[in-house]
Amino acid sequence: MKARRLTLAVLVLGALTALANAQTNKQWLHVRVDTPKKGGETINVNVPLALAETVLPLIKEHEVQGGRIRFDQKDITTQDLRKIWQAVKEQGNAEYVTVDTADTHLRVAMEGQYLIVRTDERSKSQVQVTLPTKVVDALLSGPEDTLDLLAAVRALQESGTKELVSIKDDETNVKVWIDDVNVSKQTPERP
């Protein structure tokens, strides 16, 4: 009898924990575009990741169906992208691309579990992209010549990454991040 009560108590505690986690794990994808020099316009998009997961499979366009994008490039195929990505992952931490011009100092690298694209303070446009490798893996997991957006959204949700993209130049500021707040007034902390 005691074992049965203990088992029931553990099951109830487990269910309550799962319910609490489900309610607190509501993550939102935010996109904020500011154009201060064009009349001070601001565009905010706030989408719960769960909604993106629900809506993506419903989209039925020529290139996008069932949460997947058909990748129809003639110069590079999805298989080529998969091979390149596999080689990059196997190499591990490394700097792959640097661009150094009069107004751009850009770096593309793998750092730990992230694909990083960064400019430094000398660049005219400030670019910071932090993409978890698991998201790229998921995106490239689609069959044949498709990219799996739905799998990428799910991987993004599980990644714990906060700030994904930040681009600032003379005319526009763009920020893409994830958090558990349904408004885009907050700026995320760095991952």
BELPECOR-V924325 format. One record per helix or strand. SS is the DSSP state (H for helix, E for strand). FROM is the first residue (numbers start at 1). TO is the last residue. If there is no record, write none. Layout:
# BELPECOR-V924325
ss->[SS:SS]
from->[FROM:FROM]
to->[TO:TO]
This chain:
# BELPECOR-V924325
ss->[H:E:E:H:E:E:E:H:E:E:E:E:H:E:H:E:E]
from->[2:28:41:49:60:64:68:78:94:105:114:126:133:146:149:163:173]
to->[24:35:48:56:60:65:70:91:100:111:119:132:139:148:159:168:179]
